Amino acid sequence: MTGRSLRLSRRNVDALITALALPVLLLLIFVYFFGGAIDTGTSSRYVTYVVPGVLLLCAGFGSAGTAVAVTEDLKGGIIDRFRSLDVSGTAILTGHVLASVARNLLATALVLALAFAIGFRPAATPAGWPAAIGLLVAFVLALSWLSAAVGLLARSAEAANGYTFFVSFLPYPSSAFVPTDSMPAWLAAFSDHQPVTAVIDSLRALLLGQPAGATPWLALAWCLGILAGSMGLAGVLFRRRVG
């Protein structure tokens, strides 16, 4: 199932290019268009501050394709055919999710390569690198399962794409691009306590070799909570739509 989803992604060239190119373009826009006017309260360059946020934007854009693919499978009848071949619903959804993780890791590698080229210089410790990568994979996995559930909920590919916009929007009201203390009090309160901020702050601290405190554990708890809830919701929705 994962190989099938990856082959479908490779054939959908437009969507694949968009998923890979959009985070790269956003990184360039934020660094060169806005970076000179944003005060992050640190002495480091803006590219160093903004890279963790762009990495999470990658996850949002990449997971949107999962929701659309699941919805199209339901409408096209291929899931009914798989079910007649005794392929389980878990295997079908897991294939989509693992393909999403692979696409996201590719987009992440592209963004990091560009970030290195324009001045991003991480200072992660030997323990910081695997911790940052593991946390990022956990977030992508949780978001991909959430998108699969959204794909089962939507009745059309357009609706599935629209629903995932709200997930892709979450990095904006967070610490991804500006410090939250520069926001109005009500927005800062939301930004400080939403899951994306915990993940971004953790990635920033781990990649830059800064003290992270308990934030990575909080971020991991968010990821595991979203993952468990999304898998449960996807199972219920799959049985309702197909069973």
Secondary structure, 3 states (H helix, E strand, C coil): CHHHHHHHHHHCHHHHHHHHHHHHHHHHHHHHHHHHHCCCCCCCCHHHHHHHHHHHHHHHHHHHHHHHHHHHHHHHCHHHHHHHCCCCHHHHHHHHHHHHHHHHHHHHHHHHHHHHHCCCCCCCCCCHHHHHHHHHHHHHHHHHHHHHHHHHHCCCHHHHHHHHHHHHHCCCCCCCCCCHHHCCHHHHHHHHCCHHHHHHHHHHHHHCCCCCCCHHHHHHHHHHHHHHHHHHHHHHHHHHHHC
